[in-house]
Amino acid sequence: MDETGNPNIQETSSPAKLLESIPAGILAFDRNFIITFLNDNIYRFNVISPESEPAPGVSLLSGIFTAASGIEEELQRLPLGDVIERELHSSETLSGDEISVMLKATPLFEGENFAGGVILIEDLKIKAQPAADSHDSGGQGSLILNAIADTIITFDGNGKALTVSGRQGECGWLLKKIHPGETYFRDAFTQELLDELDSRNLILHGENKKGHFLFTAYQDGIPKKIETSVTSIYADLPGKMLHLIHLHDVTGLLGESEELRMQIEELRHYEQITEASADAVITLSRRGDVLFWNTAAAELFGLSRSQIYGKNFNRTLRIFEQDEFNSLIRNITVDEPVQREVRYYLQEREIVVQLIFSLLFPAEGKEEILLLCSDITERTRLFARADEQVKRLHEVYNTLPDMVIRYNAAGRLLTWNQAFEKTAGFTPASGGVSLYDFVTETRLVSEMTTASTGKEFVSEFLTAGGKPFTAQVRVSEDIPDEKGNPSFTAVIRDITAQLVFEKELSLMQSVFATSEDGIAIESEGKYILANDAFIAMFGYRSFDELTRTDYFTIVSPEEKNLFEQYIHSRAAGTAGTNRLEFLGIKKDGARFHIEASVTHFMFQKQEFTVIIVRDISERKRTQQAIKESEERYRSITENLDDFFWTAERFKGQMKTIFYSAAVEKMTGYSQTELLEDSKLFLKMIHPDDFPDVKDDLKRFYQNFYKKSTELVFRILHKQGNVVWVRNKLTAIRDRKGEIIKMYGLVSDISAQKHAEQVLQESAENLSKLNEAKDRFISIISHDLRTPFSSIMGFTDILMNENDLTTDDMRSYVGFIRDSAQSMLTLVNSLLDWTKIQTGRINFEPNRHDLADIASKIISTVQGVAMKKEIEIISHIDNDIYVFVDEGLLMQVFNNLLSNALKFTRPGGRIEILAEHSEHPRFLQITVRDNGVGMSEENLQKLFKLDSKLTTEGTAGEKGTGLGLTLVWEIINRHGGRIWAESKKNEGSSFIFTLPKASASILLVDDSNTDRILYSKIIRNVTHDYEVITASNGKEALKIVETAAPALVIMDHIMPVMNGLDFVRTLQYSTIKGKPPVIILSGDVGQSETLAYNDLGVEYVFSKPVNLARFKDAVEKCLKKLLK
């Protein structure tokens, strides 16, 4: 209370808190019935289903209301404009009053469109009425409306009334007549209330408002204390706001204070009783909300009354799954309280709590739940510890090696351990077991049930299966039970094995004495027993003489530590082997090889060591001879370039079981890879050769009389290069002729195949030269005869005819000159062709600009072209470089352009073009004219000496027919090729390829630092070349195929593919115009240099390199002849 006696009203900090303070449930939703707002009081009225958890974003029609409410079907009428106002349920209080729960639902519209709605749920206290009033014509609805204590009005953002409750209640006199959806804010209240609201700036204008105040109003001259709350929230409504005004008459609170004080005193009395209890006492509503919480509960669960009062017990503490908790409290009855033991974590400490739920005051209709909680953590711990101790005693009892049984005076077994089950074979499933079931004599039962404590005896017993065993028995009498009945405990030790051991020991003594192996027993560093073989093996005359020596006297000094370690590891059980080989030493100092086996045993608490030794000197000599033989064989096989393999028949199929180490060198695959994949070698066979290899192998398998064969085929190396191999097979067949074992020797014959190819090419070249010689003689005899005949004929005329005129003589001399010129051209062409054929021509290719060469040759023939009015155009761009002999290429262009001029009509056109070839290392050049063309038949005769084609030009020009043959030889010399395309009367195109002049040098090194350093050095010695890099030979091969570098400078040792493998693979590849290779490495010696020289690599340098020598090598390699 304040100084005037009014209740203190504090300003609420937020609209949400104001809405929570209103004793009514409020829920707002949008046009799709999706919840946009709800306060916590919505749960107080038992209308929301306990299984659901409504929240903003959840559908209002998703079953959140209890089935008993039946409200969902009515809510669907709201979009039609219906307003819902109905009683959900009611209950009678102890004073006879009635509490009714009312639900009001009002739809909201934007214009004519449904925009959502607001639901208000409140409980109304209706005073008991006299019996005569029970027939009031107004009905129960009027009583409810007139009894509403609080008045709550909601408005949308535009100030239009949405819902009103309690208009006839204690504060209804402050309201005017309100029509939801029609009445606005200023028309809803009396001027007295409006003035109070206006003075506090709480008149609604669509903006966010909040306030909480107390003022005095006069009803018929009587002062009333009215508590007023105003709050606003954002909502999907007209004006985007929901305003709520709550009026509450608190005048009666002052009059009820004395009654409340007396009730509080009574409650304090009961509270003192519950606070005195050591157990936590809690009362819950049927929904599980906390109604009472004593101090012990606060200490047990770590929450004060204020922290948990009114909240759901399980939602707060999370002891059970919520569904389980709801079911638990729902099923509690008077006759069936529920008890649970749960584990709960309080401040990271686990406690065990016993919970007892029972129904409180069910007869009065006030169904509350009494919950008693006890901390049983310590009791649970003590019980667990006791159970653990009992368990351990039981484990000890069951792990005893001896049999233990308890039985009564009648001989009936009460308990027994696992040893008894294991040895005697009796189990609980055997039924009632008696001493009579396993004794061999009935007198033993009497002896075992009357024996004094500590009596021992040996007797024979029977297992459950009737098998006899001998045992030593010790019987003791137990303390009688509460009725005085005696019982006994017998410890039974099976000594059957011991008796057998004693028998076997006697046998072992005989073996010990007659064994050829030396056997001795040692204890505490001294021999206590040794057989004659042991004594003689080390050259002693008697056991006494041996006992005067140290235990380690038999071991050579250099292996004494090894022997000691073996002894200790055997004793500790950590030795990796049962036997040890070492050098023994005899009494006279002679040394010999010994194999020893050592075991340890305990006897009467004393440790003994048994050592068994065997002289293996002869075996060692044999092993050494075998080892040396194997090493010689391995050395031979590993140093051979060939590899061996062996296959055996296994489960009906041949399986390779061995490859020698050289297989990896030849195939790139390791022995392990080939053995793990039995078909890998077959997969390596070149696809073109596989069908033939398969057929040859099939014939070999089926020819029972054939024991060996030889196959030659290609395989694909792991790095991708092709290797020619010869596989010699030898088979071992069984009596049926089937192969049971096969041996193979595989040889790399790539070099041989390459040599054969070179030899074949040489033979073919020699044959061609020989044919060319014959053709040359034929040309001389035929083509030279014609001009000579002409010269001789006209010379005879000039000498013998006296009446010739000057014009005739001039004409005849002209004929003689033309014949001589034709003969000279023919001789020059034949000489050039001969030089090329014999290799005597000066062939010096270098880097030249193709456009410059074309320009020069066009200038040379431009006079003839102008004379015939023929246009010659070059389409070759600048900076296109080729690696050619400039003089020979000029001769090619000269011959081709001369031919084009010869067969092109006046006014024609000749073009020179350059484009990329299908081979990346070459450039394609075309000389094209639109002349007379030629037939397909004549196309076939081009470029051949024996079928040289000579035809007069369009102006009667003549030729020798050797020009194109010479062109073909020059292009071929450059590594290119030439062909012609032509159509009669449309023109001809002569197309040839020339090697590009690479502008790059490839540097291959796996060290990034070295790549950077030597890239700079290479750029310094070769200014016109770009340096490209790779980190291994495999990358380098791809670059050589695509980028066509002029030179490769390579390291020796690299991952994936080293320098030797790169050069070897490049050598056998089909790449045209292979670049020269220089080796630059810090890991090359004389052997590596020779290996590279054998592969054709001329320059091998060690890092750091002499720059002068290195520069000279680079320049020479860049000028090296194309092969």
SULPEUR-V6908 format. One record per backbone hydrogen bond with DSSP energy under -0.5 kcal/mol. NH is the residue of the N-H (numbers start at 0). CO is the residue of the C=O. E is the energy in kcal/mol with one decimal. If there is no record, write none. Layout:
NH_CO_E, NH_CO_E
//
This chain:
1_5_-3.0, 4_1_-1.7, 9_7_-0.5, 17_13_-1.8, 18_14_-2.6, 19_15_-1.9, 20_16_-1.7, 21_17_-0.8, 21_18_-0.5, 23_21_-2.2, 24_120_-3.4, 26_118_-2.1, 27_36_-2.6, 28_116_-2.2, 29_33_-2.0, 30_114_-0.6, 32_29_-2.2, 34_57_-2.7, 35_27_-2.6, 36_27_-1.6, 38_25_-1.6, 41_38_-1.3, 42_39_-1.9, 43_40_-1.6, 45_42_-0.9, 48_63_-3.5, 51_48_-1.3, 56_34_-2.5, 57_54_-2.2, 59_32_-3.6, 61_58_-1.2, 65_46_-2.9, 68_65_-0.8, 69_65_-0.8, 69_66_-0.5, 73_69_-0.5, 74_70_-2.1, 75_71_-1.1, 76_73_-2.0, 77_74_-1.7, 79_76_-1.5, 80_77_-2.7, 81_76_-1.2, 83_104_-2.5, 85_102_-2.3, 87_100_-3.4, 88_100_-0.8, 90_98_-2.2, 92_96_-3.4, 95_92_-1.4, 97_125_-2.3, 98_90_-3.4, 99_97_-0.6, 99_123_-2.6, 100_88_-3.0, 101_99_-0.6, 101_121_-3.3, 102_85_-2.7, 103_119_-2.8, 104_83_-2.6, 105_117_-2.3, 107_115_-2.9, 109_112_-3.0, 110_108_-0.7, 111_109_-0.5, 112_109_-2.0, 114_107_-3.4, 115_107_-1.0, 116_28_-2.1, 117_105_-1.9, 118_26_-3.2, 119_103_-2.9, 120_24_-2.6, 121_101_-2.0, 123_99_-3.4, 125_97_-3.3, 125_123_-0.6, 126_124_-0.6, 132_129_-1.1, 133_129_-0.6, 133_130_-1.2, 134_131_-0.9, 135_132_-2.0, 138_135_-1.4, 141_137_-0.7, 141_138_-0.5, 142_138_-1.3, 143_139_-2.4, 144_140_-2.4, 145_141_-2.4, 146_142_-1.2, 146_143_-0.6, 147_144_-0.7, 150_246_-2.7, 151_164_-1.2, 152_244_-2.6, 153_162_-2.3, 154_242_-2.6, 155_159_-2.3, 156_237_-2.1, 156_240_-0.9, 158_155_-2.0, 160_182_-3.1, 161_153_-3.9, 162_153_-0.9, 164_151_-2.0, 167_144_-0.6, 168_165_-1.6, 169_147_-0.9, 171_168_-1.1, 173_170_-1.8, 174_171_-1.7, 175_187_-2.6, 177_175_-0.6, 179_177_-0.6, 180_160_-3.5, 181_178_-2.5, 182_178_-2.5, 184_158_-1.5, 186_183_-1.0, 187_184_-1.9, 188_184_-0.5, 189_173_-2.2, 193_189_-2.2, 194_190_-2.6, 195_191_-1.5, 196_192_-2.3, 197_193_-2.9, 198_194_-2.4, 199_195_-0.8, 199_196_-0.5, 200_197_-1.7, 201_196_-2.9, 210_229_-2.7, 212_227_-2.5, 214_225_-2.0, 216_214_-0.5, 216_223_-2.4, 218_216_-0.6, 218_221_-2.9, 219_217_-0.7, 221_218_-1.8, 222_220_-0.5, 223_216_-3.3, 225_214_-2.8, 225_223_-0.7, 226_224_-0.6, 226_247_-3.3, 227_212_-3.3, 227_225_-0.5, 228_245_-2.1, 229_210_-3.1, 230_243_-2.0, 232_241_-1.9, 234_239_-1.1, 236_234_-2.3, 239_236_-2.8, 240_237_-0.7, 241_232_-2.4, 242_154_-2.9, 243_230_-2.6, 244_152_-3.0, 245_228_-2.5, 246_150_-3.4, 247_226_-2.1, 249_224_-2.3, 249_247_-0.7, 250_224_-0.6, 252_249_-0.9, 253_249_-0.6, 253_250_-1.1, 254_250_-0.7, 255_251_-1.7, 256_253_-0.8, 259_255_-2.4, 260_256_-2.2, 261_257_-1.9, 262_258_-2.0, 263_259_-2.5, 264_260_-2.2, 265_261_-2.1, 266_262_-2.4, 267_263_-2.7, 268_264_-1.7, 269_265_-1.8, 270_266_-2.6, 271_267_-2.4, 272_268_-1.4, 273_269_-2.4, 274_270_-3.0, 275_271_-1.5, 276_272_-0.5, 276_273_-0.8, 279_372_-2.6, 281_370_-2.1, 282_291_-1.4, 283_368_-2.7, 284_288_-2.4, 287_284_-1.9, 289_310_-2.5, 290_282_-3.3, 291_282_-1.5, 293_280_-1.8, 297_293_-1.8, 298_294_-2.4, 299_295_-2.4, 300_296_-2.7, 301_297_-1.6, 302_297_-0.5, 307_303_-1.0, 307_304_-0.9, 308_304_-3.0, 309_289_-2.4, 310_307_-2.3, 312_287_-3.2, 315_311_-1.8, 316_312_-2.1, 317_313_-3.2, 324_320_-2.3, 325_321_-2.6, 326_322_-2.2, 327_323_-2.1, 328_324_-2.4, 329_325_-1.5, 330_326_-1.3, 330_327_-0.5, 331_328_-0.5, 332_335_-1.0, 337_356_-2.1, 339_354_-2.7, 341_352_-2.6, 343_350_-2.9, 345_343_-0.6, 345_348_-3.2, 346_344_-0.5, 348_345_-1.1, 350_343_-3.1, 352_341_-2.8, 352_350_-0.5, 353_373_-2.9, 354_339_-3.6, 354_352_-0.6, 355_371_-2.3, 356_337_-3.3, 357_369_-2.1, 358_332_-0.5, 359_367_-3.6, 363_360_-0.8, 364_361_-1.2, 365_360_-0.8, 366_364_-1.2, 367_359_-1.4, 367_365_-1.5, 368_283_-3.3, 369_357_-2.8, 370_281_-3.6, 370_368_-0.5, 371_355_-2.2, 371_369_-0.5, 372_279_-2.5, 373_353_-2.2, 375_351_-2.2, 375_373_-0.9, 379_375_-2.8, 380_376_-2.3, 381_377_-2.6, 382_378_-2.7, 383_379_-2.5, 384_380_-2.4, 385_381_-2.6, 386_382_-2.7, 387_383_-2.3, 388_384_-2.2, 389_385_-2.5, 390_386_-2.4, 391_387_-2.6, 392_388_-2.5, 393_389_-2.3, 394_390_-2.3, 395_391_-2.7, 396_392_-2.5, 397_393_-2.2, 398_394_-1.8, 399_395_-0.8, 402_491_-2.6, 404_489_-2.1, 405_414_-2.5, 406_487_-2.1, 407_411_-1.9, 408_485_-0.8, 410_407_-2.0, 412_432_-2.8, 413_405_-3.7, 414_405_-1.1, 416_403_-1.6, 419_416_-0.5, 420_416_-1.5, 421_417_-2.9, 422_418_-2.6, 423_419_-2.4, 424_419_-0.8, 424_420_-0.9, 425_419_-0.6, 429_426_-2.5, 430_427_-1.3, 434_410_-2.4, 436_433_-1.9, 437_434_-1.4, 438_434_-1.1, 439_459_-1.0, 443_440_-1.6, 444_441_-1.2, 445_441_-1.0, 446_442_-2.2, 447_443_-2.5, 448_444_-1.4, 449_445_-0.8, 450_446_-0.7, 453_474_-2.1, 454_451_-1.8, 454_474_-0.8, 456_472_-1.9, 458_470_-2.2, 460_468_-3.1, 461_437_-2.8, 462_466_-2.2, 463_423_-3.5, 465_462_-1.9, 468_460_-2.4, 470_458_-2.7, 471_492_-2.8, 472_456_-3.4, 473_490_-2.1, 474_454_-2.0, 475_488_-2.6, 477_486_-2.9, 480_484_-1.9, 483_480_-2.1, 487_406_-3.0, 488_475_-2.9, 489_404_-2.5, 490_473_-2.9, 491_402_-3.3, 491_489_-0.6, 492_471_-2.9, 492_490_-0.5, 493_491_-0.5, 494_469_-2.2, 494_492_-0.6, 495_469_-0.7, 498_494_-2.2, 499_495_-2.2, 500_496_-2.9, 501_497_-2.4, 502_498_-1.8, 503_499_-3.0, 504_500_-2.9, 505_501_-1.3, 506_502_-1.3, 507_503_-2.9, 508_504_-2.0, 509_505_-1.0, 510_506_-1.9, 511_507_-3.5, 512_508_-1.7, 513_509_-1.6, 514_510_-1.7, 517_612_-2.1, 519_610_-2.1, 520_528_-3.0, 521_608_-3.1, 522_525_-2.3, 525_522_-1.3, 527_520_-2.9, 528_520_-1.3, 530_518_-2.5, 534_530_-1.9, 535_531_-2.7, 536_532_-2.2, 537_533_-1.2, 538_535_-1.4, 539_534_-2.3, 545_541_-1.3, 546_542_-2.4, 547_543_-0.8, 548_545_-1.8, 550_524_-0.9, 552_549_-1.7, 553_550_-0.5, 554_551_-1.5, 555_582_-2.3, 558_555_-1.6, 559_556_-1.3, 562_558_-2.0, 563_559_-2.4, 564_560_-2.5, 565_561_-1.9, 566_562_-2.3, 567_563_-2.5, 568_564_-2.6, 569_565_-2.1, 570_566_-1.9, 571_567_-2.2, 572_568_-0.9, 573_568_-2.4, 574_568_-1.1, 579_595_-2.5, 581_593_-2.3, 583_581_-0.6, 583_591_-3.3, 584_553_-2.2, 585_589_-2.9, 586_537_-2.2, 588_585_-1.8, 591_583_-1.7, 593_581_-2.8, 594_613_-2.2, 595_579_-3.1, 595_593_-0.5, 596_611_-2.2, 597_577_-0.7, 598_609_-2.1, 600_607_-2.1, 602_605_-2.7, 605_602_-1.0, 607_600_-3.0, 608_521_-2.8, 609_598_-3.0, 610_519_-2.7, 610_608_-0.5, 611_596_-2.6, 612_517_-2.9, 613_594_-1.7, 615_592_-1.9, 615_613_-0.7, 616_592_-0.5, 619_615_-2.6, 620_616_-2.1, 621_617_-2.2, 622_618_-2.9, 623_619_-2.7, 624_620_-2.1, 625_621_-2.4, 626_622_-2.9, 627_623_-2.6, 628_624_-2.1, 629_625_-2.9, 630_626_-2.8, 631_627_-2.3, 632_628_-2.5, 633_629_-3.4, 634_630_-2.9, 635_631_-2.2, 636_632_-2.8, 637_633_-3.1, 638_634_-1.4, 639_635_-0.6, 639_636_-0.6, 642_745_-2.0, 644_743_-1.8, 645_657_-1.9, 646_741_-2.7, 647_654_-2.5, 648_739_-2.1, 649_652_-4.0, 652_649_-1.4, 654_647_-3.1, 656_645_-2.6, 657_645_-1.4, 659_643_-2.4, 662_659_-1.9, 663_660_-1.4, 664_660_-0.5, 665_661_-1.6, 666_662_-2.6, 667_663_-2.1, 673_669_-1.9, 674_670_-2.3, 675_671_-2.4, 676_672_-1.6, 677_675_-0.7, 679_676_-1.9, 682_678_-1.9, 683_679_-1.3, 684_680_-0.6, 684_681_-0.8, 685_713_-2.9, 688_685_-1.4, 689_685_-1.8, 690_686_-0.6, 692_688_-2.4, 693_689_-3.0, 694_690_-2.3, 695_691_-2.7, 696_692_-2.6, 697_693_-2.2, 698_694_-2.4, 699_695_-2.1, 700_696_-2.6, 701_697_-2.0, 702_698_-1.4, 703_701_-1.3, 705_702_-1.8, 706_704_-0.5, 708_728_-1.8, 710_726_-2.3, 712_724_-2.0, 714_722_-2.8, 715_683_-2.7, 716_714_-0.7, 716_720_-3.1, 717_666_-2.5, 719_716_-2.2, 722_714_-2.7, 724_712_-3.0, 725_746_-2.2, 726_710_-3.2, 727_725_-0.7, 727_744_-2.8, 728_708_-2.7, 728_726_-0.6, 729_742_-2.6, 730_706_-3.1, 731_740_-3.1, 732_730_-0.5, 733_737_-2.5, 736_733_-1.9, 739_731_-3.0, 740_731_-1.5, 741_646_-2.8, 742_729_-3.1, 743_644_-2.4, 744_727_-2.0, 745_642_-2.7, 746_725_-2.4, 746_744_-0.5, 748_723_-2.2, 748_746_-0.8, 749_723_-0.6, 752_748_-3.1, 753_749_-2.9, 754_750_-2.9, 755_751_-2.8, 756_752_-2.5, 757_753_-2.8, 758_754_-3.2, 759_755_-2.8, 760_756_-2.8, 761_757_-2.8, 762_758_-2.7, 763_759_-2.7, 764_760_-2.8, 765_761_-3.0, 766_762_-2.6, 767_763_-2.6, 768_764_-2.8, 769_765_-2.8, 770_766_-2.5, 771_767_-2.9, 772_768_-2.6, 773_769_-2.0, 774_770_-2.6, 775_771_-3.1, 776_772_-2.5, 777_773_-2.2, 778_774_-2.7, 779_775_-2.7, 780_776_-2.6, 781_777_-1.8, 782_778_-2.5, 783_778_-1.1, 783_779_-0.7, 785_781_-1.1, 786_782_-0.8, 787_783_-1.8, 788_784_-2.7, 789_785_-2.1, 790_786_-2.7, 791_787_-3.0, 792_788_-2.5, 793_789_-2.3, 794_790_-2.2, 795_791_-2.3, 796_792_-1.9, 797_793_-2.2, 798_794_-2.2, 799_795_-2.3, 800_796_-2.7, 801_799_-0.6, 808_804_-2.4, 809_805_-2.5, 810_806_-2.4, 811_807_-2.8, 812_808_-2.7, 813_809_-2.0, 814_810_-2.1, 815_811_-2.4, 816_812_-2.5, 817_813_-2.6, 818_814_-2.3, 819_815_-2.4, 820_816_-2.9, 821_817_-2.6, 822_818_-2.3, 823_819_-2.5, 824_820_-2.5, 825_821_-2.2, 826_822_-2.6, 827_823_-2.7, 828_824_-2.4, 829_825_-2.4, 830_826_-2.5, 831_827_-2.6, 832_828_-2.6, 833_829_-2.5, 834_830_-2.3, 835_831_-2.0, 836_832_-2.4, 837_833_-2.4, 838_834_-0.8, 838_835_-0.7, 839_834_-1.5, 840_834_-1.1, 842_840_-1.2, 843_841_-0.7, 845_883_-2.3, 847_845_-0.6, 847_881_-2.6, 849_847_-0.6, 849_879_-2.9, 852_848_-1.6, 853_849_-2.3, 854_850_-2.2, 855_851_-2.3, 856_852_-2.2, 857_853_-2.1, 858_854_-1.9, 859_855_-1.5, 860_856_-1.6, 861_857_-0.8, 864_860_-2.0, 865_861_-2.7, 866_862_-1.9, 867_863_-1.7, 868_865_-0.8, 869_864_-3.0, 870_907_-2.1, 872_909_-2.8, 874_872_-0.5, 874_911_-3.4, 879_876_-0.5, 880_878_-0.7, 881_847_-2.6, 882_994_-2.6, 883_845_-1.9, 883_881_-1.0, 885_883_-0.7, 888_884_-2.4, 889_885_-2.4, 890_886_-1.7, 891_887_-1.9, 892_888_-2.7, 893_889_-2.6, 894_890_-2.4, 895_891_-2.5, 896_892_-3.1, 897_893_-2.5, 898_894_-2.3, 899_895_-2.3, 900_896_-2.9, 901_897_-2.3, 902_898_-2.0, 903_900_-0.8, 906_867_-0.8, 906_868_-1.5, 907_904_-1.7, 909_870_-3.2, 910_927_-3.0, 911_872_-2.1, 912_925_-2.5, 914_923_-2.7, 916_921_-1.4, 919_917_-0.6, 921_918_-2.1, 922_993_-3.1, 923_914_-2.9, 924_922_-0.5, 924_991_-3.2, 925_912_-2.4, 926_989_-2.5, 927_910_-2.8, 927_925_-0.6, 928_987_-2.8, 929_908_-1.0, 931_902_-2.3, 938_934_-1.7, 939_935_-1.2, 940_937_-0.9, 941_937_-0.6, 941_938_-1.0, 943_940_-1.1, 947_944_-1.0, 949_947_-0.6, 952_956_-2.3, 953_901_-2.7, 955_952_-1.7, 965_961_-2.2, 966_962_-2.1, 967_963_-2.6, 968_964_-1.9, 969_965_-2.1, 970_966_-2.6, 971_967_-2.4, 972_968_-1.9, 973_969_-1.2, 973_970_-0.5, 974_971_-1.6, 975_970_-2.1, 978_990_-2.6, 980_988_-2.6, 982_986_-1.9, 984_931_-3.9, 985_982_-2.3, 986_982_-1.3, 988_980_-3.0, 989_926_-2.6, 990_978_-2.9, 990_988_-0.6, 991_924_-2.5, 992_976_-1.9, 993_922_-2.3, 995_920_-2.5, 996_880_-2.0, 997_995_-1.1, 1000_1025_-2.8, 1001_1046_-2.7, 1002_1000_-0.5, 1002_1027_-3.0, 1003_1001_-0.5, 1003_1048_-2.8, 1004_1002_-0.5, 1004_1029_-2.3, 1007_1005_-0.6, 1010_1006_-2.0, 1011_1007_-2.0, 1012_1008_-2.3, 1013_1009_-2.7, 1014_1010_-1.4, 1015_1011_-1.4, 1016_1012_-1.6, 1017_1013_-2.5, 1018_1014_-2.1, 1019_1015_-1.6, 1020_1016_-1.5, 1021_1017_-1.7, 1024_1021_-1.0, 1025_998_-4.0, 1027_1000_-2.3, 1027_1025_-0.6, 1029_1002_-1.8, 1032_1056_-2.3, 1035_1031_-2.0, 1036_1032_-2.1, 1037_1033_-1.4, 1038_1034_-1.9, 1039_1035_-2.6, 1040_1036_-2.0, 1041_1037_-1.5, 1042_1038_-3.4, 1043_1038_-0.8, 1043_1039_-0.7, 1045_999_-2.8, 1046_999_-0.6, 1047_1075_-2.3, 1048_1001_-3.2, 1049_1047_-0.5, 1049_1077_-2.9, 1050_1003_-2.0, 1053_1051_-0.6, 1056_1054_-3.0, 1058_1051_-2.9, 1061_1057_-2.0, 1062_1058_-2.5, 1063_1059_-2.5, 1064_1060_-2.6, 1065_1061_-2.9, 1066_1062_-2.3, 1067_1063_-1.6, 1068_1065_-0.8, 1075_1045_-0.7, 1077_1047_-2.8, 1078_1098_-2.2, 1079_1049_-3.1, 1079_1077_-0.5, 1080_1100_-2.2, 1088_1084_-2.3, 1089_1085_-2.3, 1090_1086_-2.1, 1091_1087_-2.3, 1092_1088_-2.5, 1093_1089_-2.3, 1094_1090_-0.9, 1095_1092_-1.7, 1096_1091_-2.6, 1097_1095_-0.6, 1098_1076_-0.6, 1099_1097_-0.5, 1100_1078_-3.6, 1102_1080_-1.5, 1106_1104_-0.7, 1109_1105_-2.6, 1110_1106_-2.8, 1111_1107_-2.2, 1112_1108_-2.2, 1113_1109_-2.3, 1114_1110_-2.4, 1115_1111_-2.2, 1116_1112_-2.5, 1117_1113_-2.1, 1118_1114_-1.0, 1119_1116_-1.0
//
